[in-house]
Amino acid sequence: MQTSFIPSYHLNITPTEKETVDWCLSVVNYNVMNATNYNLLRNKNIQDIEGYARGEFDLTPFKKMFKSEAKKINEIQRNNPNYVDLNNNTAIGIDYTCVDLLSEKINSATAIIQKIPVEVSCVAVDPLAIEKKQSDVNFLKNKPAVEEELQVVADRMNLGKVDLGTTKNSSVEYSDSPFGLDLNNPEELDIFVNLIYSLKVETSFETILQYFYELKKIVNVKLLEIRDQLKYGISVHEAYQNDLTGLPDADYVYPGEMEVPYSRMPDFSDNSHRIRYASLTPLQLFDRFGSEIGSEDDLYFIINASKTDGGYCACNGGEPNSVPYSNFDTFKCQLKYIEVKTVDWVGVKKVNKKSKFRTFTTDPQQATEKIWVQNTIGFWWLVNTKRVFGIKKLPFSQRTKGKESYQNFSTNIYKSQERSAVEQSIGENKKAQIADIKLQHAIIKSKPSGVYIDLKYLRGALDGLKDESDTWNMNRLLTLAIEQNVVLGDTEGFDGKNEGQFKAVQDLPGGLKSEIIGYMNIIAAANMNISRITGVNQQLTGQSANEEGLVGLQKLLINASINSLHYVNEGIEFQYQNLFTIWANIIQQAVEQGGKAKEAIINVIGAKKVNIIDGLDDIGLHEIGIFVKIKQREEERQLFRNKLTALELAGVLTASDSFMVNNIPNPKEQWAFIAVKEQQYRKRADEIRQENYENAQNMVKMQGENTVAAKNVEIEGDLKNTYAKGEVEANIVQLSAQLGLSQSQLEGLIKKDLQRERNKGNVDKTIVGVEAKSNAKQQEAMV
């Protein structure tokens, strides 16, 4: 059966009873002996995967293509099924060597992913953290106004400049808004909070996690996990609290050592339990669990006792007393490390019937209500015996109301693909291997070109030359034909035969046939298909003729595509987010418990950033969310350079700004700097735009006023002209009355005078035209 849930028998046992041998054996009986568990590498041909990944695979199946080789190998394998033919030379001269199309690509893919840095960022996600951030932001917002008011009082008392100090909770103490940001502007406030500001407790976690990542050489674990993801499509590691130091630690786990219930989840997070195989010598067993085993005699009894007494050898099909002390450093015992989720409860009861106070109890009869908690318990089981060691409750797996555990097991598993890149490429590599062998066979079996000479034709020549003084024979004629390409012959006796189809001399074709082109095409196509599957090609790795063929964003586009590199990156990012989450919980508990572990953590942080040490005091009050980023620094730099160039061309950044930003080591701080500069540029642009608008409005207003003034002047001039004309007409009428002229006579005189002026104008115009024509004729005569 499949057990992806927590069995009900866990609920009837108190938490203290669960950390006992009897309860652990009941877990073994239910979850191991009577449950269906699957190995993480089930249905995978490990030998083929490993062989093709390193380019050293078994060539025996390929040798069976030839009947003679197949017969010989089958005869040997009939008596020895595990026989592997290591003879790579055959009688006909074929050299059986592996056509390695995968190892170079796997190594390149591993190096590409391995060089990507793992960056961890921590965010406090609890109400207290939000309150602390808001407190610091309000302080920076209100500080200038408060200081200005207090400065008036300080000046009267001659106390000097007023300074209210710096922020109390930030990792960097700010006395004013950085970069001149206006925190009353929502956009600039967002830049400050999300890109610049961080709490002391957040920076403390980031510092200590990054330190342990480097100290524990986790980069080596990451390397092995990358290879597992490429070879098997799945990887495992273990994150735990070191029993000796009390500090975080991690180890690589081979996926073939893990058994889990069936799960469709890529991270197997719905498992109810997990099982890990381990092989330890009796001495290693004693070193690890010596305090529980007791003495060396007890260890001997555990290994060599009878089946009735639970001896390991006897319970696993061996004989009692079969392993002497002298072999305790070589003999291997099989153990299983089992982790199982379990639901615990703590009862609540009243101190007495009349009391308002309540206390905890583990007695179900006295408990008036129960507080439910999910924990994970781990222990080592000596296979097929009734002996268990190292029973413990995982310190970072607790779930209860209002508190979610980010990880319920010490092992982190992630399956990125059902069939890995190597598994998908094996078929292509096999086709290339077959094509290579057939290509060798074709080359070996190819013959040089030759010539056909009819002997009857040569005999006719000898008959015709027998009267010559030189001695001719068949050998001499053949030598002449072969060495000097001169053929002597006589067609007598062939006349009329074969109707002209007879050819005494014919060329015999030789050399390689056209099928070798097909073999070479198969090998090339297989190589291309493997490059497509893995996502690794010569341009990406810099092995092409143009090493700069792909840079920056071009590589980013390839890495962002859906191929094996994408799946492996996704798996590694998920795995190390879980790793850092477990470590953060371990660090939090170590600081709360105090002692040497807390001192070590304080020393680490103090060596990096002294001003954030006091952030550890509140570490137990916060819930920390861990976020891991895995990016190609090369592509990230190219994106940043593109943005920087665009801002320089737009005039957002000056030469001094560019110099400053290029000397900032932290990418997040670089982006924060240019974000601030861009926001300030936008603010200046808005101010300039508003000023231009106001100027334009003033110009329109002035133009309107000028137009009105000009119209008023025009109207005033028309009025004056009208008044002047009326005055002249009035004087003329008065003069005509004095001369005794009637109105009709006056109008006639005016019309006659107007006609005279018109006639005079016409005459003047005619005279000007005649003069112009005369001048034109004189000029033509001169030419």
C-alpha positions in Angstrom: 0.0 0.0 0.0 1.0 3.7 -0.4 1.2 5.9 2.7 1.2 9.5 1.8 -0.7 10.4 4.9 -0.1 10.3 8.7 -1.5 7.1 10.1 -4.1 7.4 12.9 -2.1 5.3 15.5 0.2 8.4 16.0 -2.7 10.3 17.6 -3.2 7.9 20.5 0.4 8.2 21.9 1.8 11.1 23.9 4.8 13.0 22.5 7.1 11.6 25.2 6.2 8.0 24.3 7.1 8.6 20.6 10.8 9.1 21.3 11.1 5.4 22.4 12.4 2.2 20.7 9.0 0.6 20.8 7.3 3.4 18.9 10.1 3.6 16.4 9.8 -0.2 15.7 6.0 0.3 15.1 7.0 3.0 12.5 9.4 0.4 10.9 6.6 -2.2 10.8 4.0 0.2 9.3 6.1 2.5 7.0 9.0 0.2 6.0 7.9 -3.4 6.2 4.2 -3.0 5.2 4.3 0.0 2.9 5.3 0.5 -0.8 8.3 2.6 -1.0 10.1 3.5 -4.2 13.8 4.2 -4.9 14.3 7.6 -6.4 16.3 6.0 -9.3 13.8 3.2 -10.1 13.4 2.2 -13.7 16.7 4.0 -14.6 19.6 2.1 -16.2 22.4 3.5 -13.9 25.2 1.7 -15.8 24.2 3.2 -19.2 23.6 6.6 -17.7 27.0 6.7 -15.9 28.8 5.2 -18.9 27.5 7.6 -21.6 27.8 10.6 -19.3 31.6 10.0 -18.9 32.1 8.7 -22.5 33.1 5.2 -21.3 30.3 2.8 -22.0 30.1 -1.0 -22.7 30.7 -1.7 -26.4 29.7 -5.4 -26.2 26.2 -4.8 -27.7 27.7 -3.0 -30.7 30.2 -5.8 -31.4 27.3 -8.2 -31.8 26.4 -6.5 -35.1 28.9 -8.8 -36.7 28.0 -12.5 -36.7 31.5 -13.7 -36.0 31.9 -11.4 -33.0 28.3 -12.2 -31.7 29.0 -15.9 -31.8 32.2 -15.6 -29.8 30.7 -13.3 -27.2 27.5 -15.4 -26.8 29.5 -18.5 -26.2 31.5 -16.8 -23.4 28.4 -15.2 -21.9 26.7 -18.5 -21.8 29.1 -19.5 -19.0 29.7 -16.1 -17.6 26.6 -13.8 -18.0 28.5 -10.8 -16.6 31.3 -11.0 -19.2 32.3 -7.8 -20.8 34.4 -8.0 -23.9 37.3 -5.6 -23.4 39.1 -6.5 -26.6 38.6 -3.4 -28.8 40.5 -4.8 -31.9 39.1 -7.2 -34.4 40.6 -9.5 -37.0 39.5 -7.2 -39.8 41.0 -4.1 -38.1 38.0 -2.3 -36.6 39.0 -0.3 -33.6 36.1 -0.3 -31.1 36.3 3.0 -29.3 33.4 4.9 -27.7 32.0 7.8 -29.7 31.8 10.4 -26.9 29.2 13.0 -27.7 28.0 13.6 -24.2 30.8 14.1 -21.6 32.0 17.4 -23.1 28.5 18.8 -23.1 27.7 17.5 -19.6 30.9 19.1 -18.3 30.2 22.3 -20.1 26.6 22.4 -18.8 27.9 21.7 -15.3 30.5 24.5 -15.5 27.9 27.0 -16.8 25.5 26.3 -14.0 28.2 26.0 -11.3 29.6 29.4 -12.0 26.2 31.1 -11.4 26.4 32.5 -7.9 23.7 31.7 -5.3 22.5 34.9 -3.6 20.3 34.7 -0.6 18.0 37.5 0.6 16.0 37.5 3.9 12.8 39.3 4.6 11.1 39.5 7.9 7.4 38.7 7.3 5.8 39.4 10.7 3.8 42.3 12.1 6.7 43.5 14.3 9.0 43.8 11.3 6.4 45.9 9.5 6.0 48.1 12.6 9.8 48.6 12.8 10.1 49.6 9.2 7.2 52.0 9.5 8.7 53.5 12.6 12.0 54.3 10.8 10.3 55.7 7.7 8.1 58.0 9.8 11.2 59.1 11.7 12.9 60.1 8.4 9.8 61.8 7.1 9.1 63.9 10.2 12.7 64.6 11.3 13.3 67.8 9.1 10.1 69.5 10.3 10.6 68.6 14.0 14.3 69.7 13.9 13.2 73.0 12.3 10.7 73.7 15.0 13.2 72.7 17.8 16.0 74.8 16.2 14.1 78.0 17.0 14.1 77.1 20.6 17.7 75.9 20.5 18.8 79.2 18.9 17.2 81.2 21.7 19.1 79.0 24.3 22.4 79.0 22.3 22.4 75.1 22.2 23.7 74.8 18.6 22.3 72.6 15.8 19.5 70.2 16.7 20.0 66.6 15.6 17.5 63.9 16.5 19.9 61.1 15.7 19.5 58.2 13.3 17.1 55.3 12.6 17.1 52.6 15.2 16.1 49.4 13.4 17.8 49.6 10.0 21.0 47.8 9.2 22.4 51.1 7.9 21.8 54.0 10.3 20.2 56.9 8.3 20.2 60.4 9.7 18.2 61.7 6.7 16.7 60.4 3.5 19.5 58.8 1.3 20.2 60.3 -2.1 17.9 63.1 -1.4 14.7 61.0 -1.8 11.4 62.6 -1.0 9.8 60.0 1.2 6.4 61.7 1.0 6.4 60.8 -2.7 5.0 57.2 -3.0 7.3 56.2 -5.9 10.4 57.4 -4.1 9.2 55.8 -0.9 8.8 52.5 -2.7 12.4 52.7 -4.0 13.7 53.4 -0.5 11.7 50.6 1.2 12.3 47.9 -1.5 15.8 48.6 -2.8 17.7 50.5 0.0 16.2 49.8 3.4 16.7 46.6 5.4 16.3 45.7 9.0 19.2 44.6 11.2 17.7 41.2 11.7 17.4 40.7 7.9 21.0 41.7 7.2 22.1 39.5 10.1 20.5 36.4 8.6 21.9 37.2 5.1 25.4 37.6 6.5 25.4 34.4 8.5 23.8 32.3 5.8 26.2 33.4 3.2 29.1 32.8 5.6 28.1 29.2 6.3 27.5 28.6 2.6 31.2 29.4 2.0 32.5 27.8 5.2 30.8 24.5 4.6 32.0 24.4 1.0 28.4 23.9 -0.2 29.6 24.8 -3.7 30.9 21.2 -3.8 27.5 19.8 -2.8 26.0 22.0 -5.5 28.4 20.6 -8.1 27.3 17.0 -7.3 23.7 18.0 -7.4 24.1 19.6 -10.8 25.6 16.4 -12.2 22.7 14.4 -10.7 20.1 16.7 -12.2 21.8 16.3 -15.7 22.2 12.5 -15.3 19.1 11.4 -13.4 16.8 14.5 -13.5 16.7 14.4 -9.7 19.0 15.5 -6.8 19.1 15.2 -3.0 20.9 16.8 -0.1 20.6 16.8 3.6 20.5 20.0 5.7 20.8 19.6 9.5 22.0 20.9 12.8 25.5 19.5 13.6 25.3 17.6 16.9 28.9 18.6 17.7 28.8 22.4 17.1 25.0 23.1 17.2 25.5 25.1 13.9 24.0 24.5 10.4 25.6 21.8 8.2 24.8 20.0 4.9 25.8 16.9 3.0 25.3 15.5 -0.4 23.0 12.5 -0.7 23.1 10.0 -3.7 19.5 9.7 -5.0 19.9 5.9 -5.2 20.2 5.8 -1.4 16.7 7.3 -0.9 13.3 5.5 -0.7 10.0 7.4 -0.5 6.3 6.8 -1.0 4.9 7.5 -4.4 4.5 11.2 -5.2 3.6 13.3 -8.2 5.1 16.4 -6.6 8.5 17.4 -7.9 9.7 18.1 -4.4 8.0 15.0 -2.8 6.6 17.4 -0.2 3.5 15.2 0.4 5.6 12.3 1.7 4.6 10.9 5.1 8.1 9.4 5.6 11.5 9.1 4.0 14.1 6.3 4.2 17.8 6.6 3.5 20.2 3.7 3.2 23.6 3.8 4.8 26.5 1.3 5.2 28.6 1.6 8.4 31.3 -0.6 9.8 30.8 -1.6 13.5 33.5 0.8 14.5 31.8 3.7 12.6 28.5 2.6 14.3 30.2 2.8 17.7 31.8 6.2 16.9 28.4 7.6 16.0 26.2 6.0 18.7 28.7 5.0 21.3 26.8 6.6 24.2 23.7 4.5 23.3 25.6 1.3 22.6 27.7 1.2 25.7 30.9 -0.8 25.6 32.8 -2.7 22.9 31.4 -5.9 24.3 27.9 -4.5 23.8 28.9 -3.7 20.2 30.1 -7.3 19.7 26.9 -8.6 21.1 24.8 -6.4 18.7 26.7 -7.7 15.7 27.3 -11.4 16.7 24.4 -12.4 19.0 22.0 -15.1 18.1 18.8 -14.5 16.2 16.8 -14.8 19.3 18.9 -12.0 21.0 18.6 -9.8 17.8 22.2 -10.2 16.5 22.7 -8.4 13.2 24.5 -11.2 11.4 22.0 -13.8 12.5 19.0 -11.7 11.6 20.3 -11.1 8.1 21.0 -14.7 7.1 24.4 -15.1 8.6 25.8 -17.1 11.5 26.3 -15.8 15.1 29.9 -14.9 16.0 30.8 -14.7 12.3 32.5 -11.3 12.5 35.6 -11.1 14.8 36.9 -7.9 16.3 39.7 -7.8 13.7 37.1 -7.2 11.0 35.1 -4.5 12.7 36.8 -1.9 10.6 35.9 -3.6 7.3 32.6 -5.4 7.7 29.6 -3.3 6.6 26.3 -3.2 8.5 23.2 -2.0 6.7 21.2 0.8 8.4 18.2 2.8 7.4 17.7 6.4 8.6 13.9 6.9 8.8 12.1 10.2 9.2 8.4 10.2 9.7 5.8 13.0 10.2 3.7 12.7 13.3 0.9 14.6 15.0 1.6 15.5 18.6 -0.6 17.1 21.2 -0.3 18.9 24.5 -3.2 18.9 26.9 -4.5 21.9 28.7 -6.2 21.6 32.2 -7.2 23.9 35.0 -5.0 24.1 38.1 -8.1 23.3 40.2 -11.8 23.6 39.7 -12.1 27.1 41.2 -8.9 28.5 39.6 -9.0 30.7 36.5 -5.5 29.6 35.6 -4.6 26.7 33.4 -1.6 24.5 32.9 -0.3 21.9 30.5 -0.6 18.1 30.9 0.2 14.9 28.9 -2.6 13.0 30.6 -5.5 12.6 28.2 -7.9 12.1 31.0 -7.1 15.4 32.7 -6.9 17.5 29.5 -9.9 19.7 28.9 -8.6 20.6 25.4 -5.6 19.8 23.2 -3.2 21.8 21.3 -2.2 20.0 18.1 1.3 20.2 16.5 2.9 18.3 13.7 6.6 17.3 14.1 9.1 15.0 12.3 10.9 12.3 14.2 14.1 10.7 12.9 16.0 7.6 13.9 18.5 4.9 12.6 17.3 1.3 12.3 19.8 -1.6 12.2 18.2 -3.5 9.3 16.2 -6.6 10.3 16.9 -6.2 14.0 15.0 -4.6 16.8 17.7 -2.0 17.5 17.3 1.7 16.9 19.7 4.6 17.5 19.7 8.4 17.5 16.1 9.0 18.1 15.4 12.8 17.8 12.8 15.3 16.9 13.8 17.6 14.0 14.1 21.1 15.5 12.9 22.9 12.3 9.9 20.9 11.2 7.2 22.0 13.7 3.8 23.1 12.4 1.1 24.5 14.5 -1.7 27.1 14.4 -0.3 30.3 13.0 3.1 28.8 12.2 3.9 26.9 9.0 7.0 24.8 8.6 8.8 25.4 5.4 10.3 21.9 5.3 9.3 18.8 7.1 12.3 16.6 6.4 16.1 17.1 6.7 16.5 15.9 3.1 15.6 18.2 0.2 14.5 16.4 -3.0 13.7 17.9 -6.3 12.9 16.1 -9.6 13.3 18.5 -12.5 12.6 16.0 -15.3 11.2 12.5 -15.6 13.9 11.6 -18.2 17.2 13.4 -17.7 19.3 15.1 -20.4 21.6 12.1 -20.4 18.8 9.6 -20.7 17.3 11.5 -23.7 20.7 11.7 -25.4 21.7 8.0 -25.0 19.6 6.9 -28.0 21.3 9.6 -30.2 24.7 8.5 -29.0 24.0 4.9 -29.8 23.0 5.8 -33.4 26.3 7.7 -33.7 28.2 4.7 -32.3 26.7 2.3 -34.8 27.3 4.8 -37.7 31.0 5.1 -36.6 31.5 1.3 -36.6 29.9 0.9 -40.0 32.0 3.8 -41.3 35.2 2.1 -40.1 34.0 -1.1 -41.7 33.3 0.6 -45.0 36.8 2.2 -45.0 38.5 -1.1 -44.2 36.5 -3.0 -46.9 37.0 -0.4 -49.6 39.3 -1.3 -52.6 41.4 0.9 -54.8 40.3 1.5 -58.3 41.5 -1.0 -61.0 41.4 -1.9 -64.7 40.1 -4.9 -66.7 42.2 -6.1 -69.7 41.0 -8.9 -71.9 43.8 -11.6 -72.2 42.6 -12.6 -75.7 43.2 -9.0 -76.7 46.8 -9.2 -75.3 47.4 -12.6 -76.9 46.5 -11.1 -80.3 49.1 -8.4 -79.7 51.8 -11.1 -78.9 50.9 -12.9 -82.2 51.3 -9.7 -84.1 54.7 -8.9 -82.4 56.3 -12.2 -82.7 58.2 -11.2 -85.8 59.7 -8.1 -84.1 63.3 -8.1 -83.0 62.3 -7.2 -79.4 61.2 -10.1 -77.3 57.6 -9.5 -76.1 55.8 -11.6 -73.6 52.6 -11.4 -71.5 54.4 -10.1 -68.4 55.9 -7.2 -70.4 52.6 -6.2 -71.8 51.0 -6.2 -68.4 53.8 -4.2 -66.9 53.5 -1.7 -69.7 49.7 -1.4 -69.1 50.0 -1.0 -65.3 53.0 1.2 -65.0 52.8 3.4 -68.1 49.0 3.1 -68.9 49.8 1.8 -72.4 47.9 -1.2 -73.6 48.9 -3.1 -76.7 46.3 -5.4 -78.3 45.0 -6.8 -81.5 41.3 -6.9 -82.3 41.7 -9.5 -85.0 39.1 -12.2 -84.4 36.7 -9.8 -82.6 35.4 -8.2 -85.8 31.6 -8.5 -86.1 31.2 -10.0 -82.7 29.2 -8.5 -79.8 28.0 -5.8 -82.2 30.4 -3.2 -80.9 29.8 -3.9 -77.2 33.1 -5.5 -76.6 35.6 -3.4 -74.6 39.0 -5.0 -74.3 40.0 -2.5 -71.5 37.6 -1.3 -68.8 38.1 0.8 -65.6 37.1 -0.9 -62.4 35.7 1.6 -59.8 37.1 1.6 -56.3 37.3 3.7 -53.2 34.5 4.7 -50.8 30.9 4.5 -51.7 28.2 7.1 -51.1 27.0 5.4 -47.9 29.8 6.9 -45.9 28.2 10.3 -46.4 25.1 8.9 -44.7 27.1 7.6 -41.8 28.8 11.0 -41.3 25.4 12.7 -41.5 24.0 10.4 -38.8 26.9 11.3 -36.5 26.5 15.0 -37.1 22.7 14.8 -36.6 23.1 13.0 -33.4 25.5 15.6 -32.1 23.1 18.4 -33.0 20.2 16.6 -31.3 22.2 16.2 -28.1 23.1 19.9 -28.2 19.4 20.7 -28.5 18.5 18.4 -25.7 21.2 19.6 -23.3 21.0 23.3 -24.4 24.8 23.3 -24.8 26.4 24.3 -28.1 29.8 25.6 -29.2 28.7 29.2 -29.3 27.4 29.0 -25.8 30.6 27.4 -24.4 32.9 29.7 -26.4 34.3 26.8 -28.5 33.2 28.1 -31.8 35.4 30.1 -34.3 34.0 33.3 -33.0 34.3 33.1 -29.2 32.3 36.3 -28.8 29.5 35.0 -31.0 27.1 35.0 -28.0 27.5 37.4 -25.2 25.4 39.1 -22.6 21.7 39.1 -23.5 22.2 36.6 -26.3 23.3 34.0 -23.7 20.5 35.1 -21.5 18.0 34.3 -24.2 19.5 30.8 -24.6 19.6 30.2 -20.9 16.0 31.4 -20.6 14.8 28.9 -23.2 13.2 25.6 -22.2 16.1 23.1 -22.2 18.0 21.0 -19.7 19.9 24.1 -18.5 16.6 25.7 -17.6 15.3 22.6 -15.7 18.6 22.2 -13.8 18.7 25.9 -12.8 15.1 25.6 -11.6 16.0 22.6 -9.5 19.1 24.1 -8.0 17.3 27.3 -7.1 14.5 25.3 -5.3 17.0 23.1 -3.5 19.0 25.9 -2.1 16.0 27.9 -1.1 15.0 24.9 1.1 18.6 24.6 2.4 18.8 28.2 3.5 15.3 28.0 5.0 16.3 25.1 7.2 19.5 26.8 8.2 17.7 30.0 9.1 15.4 28.0 11.5 18.5 26.3 13.0 20.3 29.7 13.5 17.2 31.2 15.1 16.9 28.4 17.6 20.7 28.4 18.3 20.5 32.1 19.1 17.5 31.7 21.3 19.2 28.8 23.2 22.4 30.8 23.7 25.7 29.2 24.6 28.7 28.5 22.3 26.6 28.3 19.2 25.2 31.9 19.7 28.7 33.2 20.5 30.0 31.7 17.2 27.2 33.3 15.2 27.9 36.7 16.9 31.6 36.4 16.1 30.8 35.7 12.5 28.5 38.7 12.1 30.9 40.9 14.1 33.7 40.1 11.7 31.5 41.2 8.8 29.2 44.0 10.0 29.6 45.1 13.7 26.6 47.5 13.6 24.0 44.7 13.1 25.0 42.5 16.0 22.2 43.9 18.2 19.8 42.7 15.5 20.2 39.2 17.0 18.5 40.3 20.2 15.1 40.3 18.5 15.7 37.2 16.3 13.1 35.1 18.2 10.4 37.7 17.6 10.5 37.5 13.8 9.4 35.1 11.1 12.0 35.1 8.3 11.2 34.4 4.7 14.2 33.1 2.7 14.5 33.9 -1.0 17.3 32.6 -3.3 18.2 34.1 -6.6 20.3 32.2 -9.2 21.3 34.4 -12.1 24.0 34.5 -14.7 26.2 37.4 -13.5 27.4 37.9 -17.1 23.8 38.4 -18.4 22.9 40.4 -15.3 25.8 42.8 -16.0 24.8 43.0 -19.6 21.2 44.0 -18.7 22.6 46.6 -16.3 25.0 48.0 -18.9 22.2 48.3 -21.4 20.1 50.2 -18.9 23.1 52.4 -17.9 23.7 53.3 -21.6 20.1 54.2 -22.2 20.1 56.5 -19.1 23.3 58.1 -20.2 22.0 58.8 -23.7 18.8 60.2 -22.2 20.8 62.6 -20.0 19.6 61.0 -16.8 23.2 60.1 -15.6 26.2 62.3 -15.8 29.8 61.1 -16.2 30.4 61.3 -12.5 27.2 59.3 -11.8 28.4 56.6 -14.2 31.8 56.5 -12.5 30.1 56.2 -9.0 27.7 53.4 -10.1 30.4 51.3 -11.7 32.4 51.4 -8.4 29.4 50.0 -6.3 30.1 46.3 -5.7 26.6 45.2 -4.8 24.2 44.7 -7.8 21.2 45.6 -5.7 22.8 48.8 -4.5 23.7 49.6 -8.2 20.1 49.3 -9.3 19.0 51.3 -6.2 21.4 54.1 -7.2 20.2 54.4 -10.8 16.6 54.0 -9.7 17.0 57.1 -7.5 18.7 59.0 -10.2 16.0 58.1 -12.7 13.3 59.2 -10.2 15.1 62.5 -9.6 15.4 63.1 -13.4 11.7 62.5 -13.8 11.0 65.0 -11.0 13.2 67.6 -12.7 11.6 66.9 -16.1 8.1 67.3 -14.6 9.2 70.7 -13.0 10.6 71.9 -16.4 7.5 70.7 -18.2 5.3 72.6 -15.7 7.4 75.7 -16.0 7.3 75.6 -19.8 3.5 75.2 -19.7 3.1 78.2 -17.4 5.4 80.2 -19.8 3.3 79.2 -22.8 0.1 80.2 -20.9 1.6 83.6 -20.2 2.6 84.1 -23.8 -0.9 83.2 -25.0 -2.3 85.7 -22.5 0.1 88.4 -23.7 -0.7 87.7 -27.3 -4.4 88.1 -26.6 -3.9 91.3 -24.8 -1.8 92.7 -27.8 -4.4 91.6 -30.3 -7.2 93.4 -28.4 -5.0 96.6 -28.1 -4.3 96.5 -31.9 -8.0 96.2 -32.7 -8.8 99.1 -30.4 -6.2 101.3 -32.2 -7.6 100.3 -35.6 -11.2 101.2 -34.5 -10.1 104.4 -33.1 -8.2 105.3 -36.4 -11.3 104.5 -38.4 -13.4 106.8 -36.2 -10.9 109.6 -36.6 -10.9 109.2 -40.4 -14.6 109.2 -40.5 -14.8 112.4 -38.5 -12.1 114.1 -40.7 -14.0 113.1 -43.9 -17.2 114.4 -42.6 -15.6 117.7 -41.6 -14.1 118.2 -45.2 -17.4 117.5 -46.8 -19.1 120.0 -44.5 -16.6 122.7 -45.5 -17.1 122.0 -49.2 -20.9 122.3 -48.9 -20.5 125.5 -47.0 -18.2 126.9 -49.7 -20.6 126.0 -52.5 -23.4 127.7 -50.8 -21.3 130.9 -50.6 -20.6 130.7 -54.3 -24.3 130.1 -55.1 -23.9 126.6 -56.5 -26.7 124.1 -56.2 -26.2 120.5 -55.0 -26.4 119.0 -58.5 -23.8 121.5 -59.8 -21.5 120.7 -57.0 -21.7 117.0 -57.7 -21.1 117.6 -61.4 -17.9 119.6 -60.6 -16.7 116.8 -58.3 -17.3 114.1 -61.0 -15.6 116.2 -63.7 -12.6 116.6 -61.5 -12.5 112.9 -60.8 -12.7 112.1 -64.5 -9.8 114.6 -65.2 -7.6 112.8 -62.6 -8.5 109.4 -64.2 -7.6 110.6 -67.7 -4.3 112.0 -66.5 -3.4 108.7 -65.0 -4.1 106.8 -68.2 -1.9 109.3 -70.2 0.9 108.9 -67.7 0.6 105.1 -68.0 0.7 105.2 -71.8 3.8 107.4 -71.8 5.7 105.0 -69.5 4.8 102.1 -71.8 6.1 103.9 -74.9 9.4 104.8 -73.2 9.9 101.2 -72.1 9.4 99.9 -75.6 11.8 102.5 -77.1 14.5 101.6 -74.6 14.2 97.9 -75.4 14.6 98.5 -79.1 17.8 100.6 -78.5 19.3 97.8 -76.4 18.6 95.2 -79.1 20.3 97.4 -81.7 23.4 97.7 -79.5 23.6 93.9 -79.1 
